């Protein structure tokens, strides 16, 4: 439920109808922590003179409506409110606890913080609206804000707005602390209702960067018993080196089932919705489900010999193998595929300059979600072409069109586009089966080996 709907139940001067126009800003600011926040604090309950003044224009207003709004919005949080006036205390309401606190007392705030568990995910200062209290409260409480937490100061008085915005209202040392540890966001809606203190000063505490998450995606098609052996080798080799990384299997219209599927761990099998689209499928389902920050695309005839090195994984996109020989390009087919996507004329021009781009062999690669999202937003390289790639000739063209788009966007260069080099230099390319490769492993220094199965 968004805040606009909740304020209809709990009207307060935060909403445009009864005072400030803060709700759109809050909806934008808080959406990422709505369900993760565990501890919420509001300074100021809106009792006494404020309650009586509000009720003149809004008879349904009740002291504490603001904290009730936060309680209903942050569905997984404990909500706390403080006020200097004892008459504002709320008793017996679910997930709300109130305390008498003097906003100018560091001792009161420290004792409060100990009582509520020692940290906060969201703090809203709707207290005295005096600049010295707003500065003091932030300086005392910000250290208890969790990474990713948000601290908001409401109703900054007009004579102090610029000093809050440039942080000169704080000491230079503390201002430097803020710049290092916080993202600053402001919502200035003074002109909308001509209310001079209609201003939110927001501090979003930096969160430590999350380790990049990975997902392996295996494109699988089982037509023979030999195919079963190959894809199992692929899966087991991933699990040998990457025991905890999630694996997605996209089954591209297999003719046979495999009982081995019942033994898979932390693995999801997706049955393809698109017959013949093959190499497009990992990108399509990755965009749809966004399993991780980075996807490693494998064919069921590829398997690990060793783990990747850090150098091999560097960058936002890297092919496993590329091809720079274009004598096998079907330019009529390539241009037919290109015509379905934007910027087709530019791509055809680049295609004609064959020495300026490489294709991506089999679309095996490591790619960040942000990259495929940007490429699809601009070119429809996935969402448009999923409907047109239907056979082997189309898929061979797609290897080249994908390469064209990546080179057009200058995401790679001729010298750094792949981990393992040109596929035509691969020992036994288009001929070596698994048994031959096992006997000649010294020929393969790569992390991944590719077996030709004749499909």
C-alpha positions in Angstrom: 0.0 0.0 0.0 1.4 3.4 -0.9 1.4 6.4 1.5 -1.3 8.3 -0.5 -3.8 5.6 0.4 -2.7 5.3 4.0 -3.1 9.1 4.6 -6.7 8.8 3.7 -7.1 6.7 6.8 -4.7 8.7 8.9 -4.8 12.3 7.7 -1.9 14.6 8.8 -0.2 17.7 7.8 2.3 15.6 5.7 -0.3 15.3 2.9 -1.3 18.1 0.5 -4.9 18.3 1.5 -4.1 19.2 5.1 -0.7 20.9 5.0 2.6 20.1 3.3 3.0 18.1 0.1 5.5 15.5 1.3 3.8 12.3 0.3 5.0 12.0 -3.3 8.6 12.7 -2.1 8.3 10.0 0.6 6.9 7.5 -1.8 9.9 8.0 -4.0 12.5 8.1 -1.2 11.3 5.2 0.9 10.3 2.6 -1.7 13.5 0.6 -1.4 13.2 0.1 2.4 9.5 -0.2 2.8 9.6 -3.9 3.5 13.1 -4.3 4.8 13.0 -1.6 7.5 12.9 -3.1 11.0 13.0 0.0 13.3 11.3 3.3 12.6 11.4 6.5 14.8 9.5 9.7 14.5 10.4 12.7 16.5 7.1 14.6 17.3 3.7 13.0 17.8 1.5 16.0 16.8 -0.3 16.5 20.1 -1.5 19.5 22.2 -1.6 22.8 20.3 -0.8 21.0 17.0 -3.7 18.6 17.4 -6.2 21.4 18.2 -5.0 23.5 15.2 -5.2 20.5 12.8 -8.7 19.6 14.0 -10.1 23.0 13.0 -9.5 22.1 9.3 -9.5 18.3 9.6 -12.0 17.1 12.2 -10.8 13.5 11.7 -7.2 14.3 12.6 -5.9 12.6 15.7 -2.7 13.0 17.6 -0.2 10.3 16.5 -1.7 9.8 13.0 1.7 10.3 11.4 3.2 7.3 13.4 0.2 5.2 12.5 0.9 6.0 8.9 4.5 4.8 9.2 3.3 1.7 11.1 1.0 0.7 8.2 3.6 1.6 5.5 6.6 -0.2 7.1 4.8 -3.5 7.5 7.8 -5.4 9.0 9.0 -2.6 11.3 8.6 -1.7 15.0 7.5 1.9 15.1 8.5 4.4 17.8 7.6 8.0 18.4 8.8 10.6 20.9 7.5 13.9 22.1 8.2 16.3 24.9 4.6 16.4 25.9 3.3 13.4 28.1 -0.2 13.9 26.9 0.8 12.7 23.4 1.8 9.2 24.5 -0.1 6.4 22.7 -1.0 3.2 24.6 -2.3 -0.2 23.5 -1.9 0.2 19.7 -0.2 -2.6 17.7 3.5 -2.1 16.8 3.6 1.4 18.2 5.5 2.5 21.3 6.0 6.1 22.5 8.3 7.8 24.9 8.7 11.2 26.5 11.9 12.7 25.1 13.3 16.2 25.0 14.6 16.8 21.5 17.4 18.9 22.9 18.7 16.2 25.2 21.4 13.9 24.0 20.9 11.8 27.2 17.2 11.2 26.3 18.1 10.1 22.8 20.8 7.7 23.9 18.6 6.1 26.6 15.8 5.8 23.9 18.2 4.2 21.5 19.2 1.6 24.1 15.5 0.8 24.8 14.6 0.2 21.2 17.5 -2.0 20.2 20.4 0.3 19.3 19.7 1.1 15.7 17.3 2.6 13.2 16.3 2.1 9.6 14.3 5.3 9.2 14.1 8.4 11.3 11.7 11.3 10.7 12.3 14.6 12.5 8.9 16.3 12.7 9.6 17.8 16.1 10.1 21.4 17.2 11.2 22.5 13.6 13.9 24.6 15.3 17.1 24.5 13.3 19.3 24.0 16.4 17.2 20.9 17.4 17.2 19.5 13.9 21.0 19.8 13.7 21.5 18.4 17.2 19.1 15.5 16.8 20.8 14.4 13.5 24.3 14.7 15.0 23.3 12.5 18.0 21.2 9.9 16.1 22.9 9.5 12.7 25.5 7.2 14.1 22.8 4.7 15.0 21.3 4.7 11.5 21.9 1.4 9.8 23.6 1.2 6.4 21.1 2.1 3.7 19.0 3.8 6.4 17.3 7.2 5.8 17.1 10.3 8.1 14.6 13.0 7.1 14.2 16.5 8.5 10.8 18.0 7.8 9.8 21.6 7.7 13.2 23.2 7.4 12.6 26.9 8.0 13.2 29.1 4.9 16.1 31.0 6.4 18.0 27.8 7.0 17.2 25.9 3.8 20.3 26.9 1.8 22.6 26.3 4.8 21.2 22.7 5.1 21.6 22.1 1.4 25.3 23.2 1.4 25.8 21.7 4.9 27.3 24.9 6.2 24.8 24.7 9.1 27.1 21.9 10.4 30.7 22.2 11.4 33.2 21.7 8.5 34.4 18.4 10.1 30.8 17.1 10.4 29.9 18.3 7.0 32.8 16.3 5.6 31.6 13.3 7.6 28.1 13.7 5.9 29.6 13.9 2.4 31.6 10.8 3.0 28.9 8.7 4.5 25.6 9.9 3.1 23.8 10.6 -0.2 21.8 13.9 0.2 18.3 14.1 -1.3 16.0 17.2 -1.0 12.3 17.6 -1.9 11.4 21.3 -2.3 7.7 21.8 -2.8 7.4 25.3 -1.5 6.0 26.7 -4.7 3.1 24.2 -5.0 1.2 25.6 -2.0 3.2 28.6 -1.2 4.2 27.2 2.1 7.7 28.5 2.9 8.9 25.6 5.0 7.6 22.9 2.6 11.0 21.3 2.4 12.4 17.9 3.2 16.1 17.4 3.9 17.0 13.8 3.5 20.2 11.8 4.4 20.6 8.3 2.9 23.3 6.4 4.6 25.8 4.7 2.3 25.6 0.9 2.4 28.8 -1.1 1.9 28.9 -2.5 -1.6 27.3 -5.9 -1.9 29.5 -8.7 -3.3 28.5 -9.3 -6.9 26.1 -12.1 -7.3 26.4 -14.6 -10.1 24.2 -17.1 -11.8 25.1 -19.9 -14.2 22.6 -20.5 -17.1 22.9 -23.7 -19.0 21.2 -23.9 -22.4 20.1 -27.6 -22.7 18.6 -29.8 -25.4 18.6 -33.5 -24.8 17.9 -35.6 -27.8 20.0 -38.7 -27.3 21.5 -40.6 -24.4 24.9 -39.1 -25.3 23.4 -35.6 -24.8 22.5 -36.7 -21.3 26.1 -37.5 -20.5 27.3 -34.1 -21.9 24.9 -31.9 -20.0 25.5 -33.8 -16.8 29.3 -33.2 -17.2 28.5 -29.6 -17.7 26.4 -29.4 -14.5 28.8 -31.4 -12.4 31.8 -29.4 -13.5 30.1 -26.1 -12.5 29.2 -27.6 -9.1 32.7 -28.9 -8.5 34.2 -25.4 -8.7 31.2 -23.3 -7.7 29.4 -25.2 -5.0 26.9 -22.5 -3.9 26.3 -20.4 -7.0 22.7 -20.7 -8.4 22.3 -22.6 -11.6 19.4 -22.1 -14.1 18.8 -24.7 -16.8 16.8 -23.5 -19.8 15.5 -26.6 -21.5 15.2 -25.9 -25.2 12.6 -28.4 -26.3 14.4 -31.6 -25.2 13.1 -34.8 -26.7 14.2 -36.9 -23.6 13.7 -36.4 -19.9 16.5 -37.1 -17.4 16.0 -38.5 -13.9 19.2 -36.7 -13.0 17.1 -33.6 -12.7 15.7 -34.9 -9.4 19.2 -34.7 -7.8 20.0 -31.1 -8.6 20.6 -28.6 -5.8 19.9 -24.8 -5.8 18.9 -25.2 -9.5 15.9 -24.1 -11.4 14.7 -25.7 -14.7 12.8 -23.5 -17.1 11.0 -25.0 -20.1 11.4 -22.7 -23.1 8.4 -20.9 -24.4 10.0 -20.2 -27.8 10.8 -23.1 -30.2 14.0 -22.6 -32.0 15.2 -19.5 -30.3 18.0 -21.3 -28.5 20.8 -18.8 -27.9 18.4 -15.9 -27.3 16.7 -17.8 -24.4 19.3 -17.1 -21.6 19.1 -13.4 -22.2 15.3 -13.4 -22.4 14.8 -15.2 -19.1 17.6 -13.2 -17.4 15.8 -10.0 -18.3 12.6 -11.5 -17.1 13.8 -12.8 -13.7 17.0 -10.9 -12.9 18.4 -13.8 -10.9 21.7 -12.1 -10.1 24.0 -9.2 -11.0 26.0 -11.3 -13.5 25.1 -14.2 -15.7 27.5 -16.9 -17.1 26.0 -18.4 -20.2 27.0 -22.0 -20.9 25.9 -24.5 -23.5 25.3 -28.1 -22.3 28.4 -29.1 -24.3 30.7 -26.9 -22.3 32.3 -27.8 -19.1 34.8 -26.4 -16.6 38.4 -27.6 -16.5 39.3 -25.0 -13.8 37.7 -21.9 -12.2 37.8 -18.5 -13.9 40.6 -16.2 -13.0 39.9 -12.6 -11.8 41.3 -11.3 -15.0 38.9 -13.4 -17.1 36.0 -12.1 -15.2 37.1 -8.4 -15.3 34.7 -6.1 -17.1 30.9 -6.0 -17.6 30.8 -8.3 -20.6 33.3 -10.9 -22.0 32.7 -13.6 -24.6 34.2 -17.0 -24.0 35.4 -17.2 -27.6 35.1 -14.8 -30.5 35.4 -15.3 -34.3 37.0 -12.7 -36.5 36.9 -14.7 -39.7 33.8 -13.6 -41.7 34.0 -15.9 -44.7 31.1 -17.9 -43.2 28.9 -14.9 -42.6 25.5 -15.1 -44.4 25.1 -11.3 -44.9 21.6 -11.6 -46.3 20.5 -13.5 -43.2 22.4 -11.1 -40.9 20.8 -8.0 -42.5 17.4 -9.7 -42.3 17.8 -10.0 -38.5 19.1 -6.5 -38.2 16.1 -5.0 -39.9 13.9 -6.0 -37.0 15.7 -3.8 -34.5 16.4 0.0 -34.1 19.6 1.6 -35.5 19.6 -1.0 -38.3 21.4 1.2 -40.8 24.3 1.9 -38.5 24.6 -1.8 -37.7 24.6 -2.7 -41.4 27.4 -0.1 -42.0 29.5 -1.7 -39.2 28.7 -5.2 -40.5 30.3 -4.2 -43.9 33.5 -3.2 -42.1 34.3 -6.7 -41.1 37.7 -5.8 -39.6 36.1 -3.6 -37.0 34.1 -6.2 -35.1 34.0 -9.9 -33.9 31.1 -12.3 -33.5 30.4 -14.1 -30.3 30.7 -17.9 -30.7 27.6 -19.6 -29.4 26.7 -16.6 -27.3 28.7 -18.1 -24.4 29.8 -15.3 -22.2 29.8 -13.5 -18.9 27.6 -10.5 -18.8 26.2 -8.1 -16.2 22.5 -7.6 -16.0 22.9 -3.9 -16.5 24.6 -4.4 -19.8 21.9 -6.7 -21.3 19.2 -4.3 -20.0 20.8 -1.3 -21.6 21.4 -3.2 -24.9 17.8 -4.4 -25.0 16.4 -1.0 -24.1 18.2 0.6 -27.0 18.2 -2.2 -29.6 15.5 -4.7 -28.6 18.3 -7.3 -29.0 16.4 -9.7 -26.8 12.8 -8.6 -26.5 12.3 -8.0 -30.2 14.5 -10.7 -31.7 13.2 -13.5 -29.5 10.2 -13.6 -31.9 12.3 -13.8 -35.1 15.1 -16.2 -34.2 13.6 -19.6 -35.2 16.2 -21.8 -36.9 19.9 -22.5 -37.2 20.5 -19.8 -39.8 18.8 -17.3 -37.6 20.9 -18.3 -34.6 24.1 -18.0 -36.6 23.1 -14.5 -37.6 22.3 -13.7 -34.0 25.8 -14.6 -33.0 27.0 -11.9 -35.4 24.2 -9.3 -34.7 24.9 -9.5 -30.9 28.6 -9.0 -31.6 27.8 -6.0 -33.8 25.7 -4.4 -31.1 28.3 -4.9 -28.5 31.1 -3.4 -30.7 28.8 -0.6 -31.8 28.4 0.4 -28.1 32.1 0.1 -27.6 31.7 -2.3 -24.7 34.6 -4.4 -25.9 37.5 -4.1 -28.3 38.9 -6.5 -30.9 41.7 -7.4 -28.4 39.7 -7.8 -25.2 36.3 -9.1 -26.3 36.9 -12.8 -25.2 38.5 -14.8 -22.5 39.9 -17.6 -24.6 40.6 -16.1 -28.0 39.4 -17.0 -31.5 37.3 -20.2 -31.7 39.0 -21.1 -35.0 42.3 -21.5 -33.0 40.7 -23.9 -30.6 42.3 -27.4 -30.9 39.8 -29.7 -32.7 37.2 -27.0 -33.3 34.1 -28.4 -34.9 35.6 -31.9 -34.6 36.9 -32.8 -31.1 34.5 -34.9 -29.1 34.8 -35.4 -25.3 36.9 -38.5 -25.4 39.5 -37.0 -27.7 39.7 -33.9 -25.6 40.3 -35.9 -22.4 43.2 -37.5 -24.1 44.6 -34.2 -25.2 44.0 -32.0 -22.2 47.4 -30.3 -22.5 46.0 -28.5 -25.5 43.4 -26.7 -23.4 44.6 -24.1 -20.9 41.1 -22.6 -20.8 38.7 -22.5 -17.8 36.0 -23.9 -20.1 36.2 -26.6 -22.7 33.8 -27.0 -25.6 32.8 -30.4 -27.0 31.4 -30.8 -30.5 28.5 -33.2 -30.3 27.2 -33.0 -33.9 23.9 -31.3 -33.0 
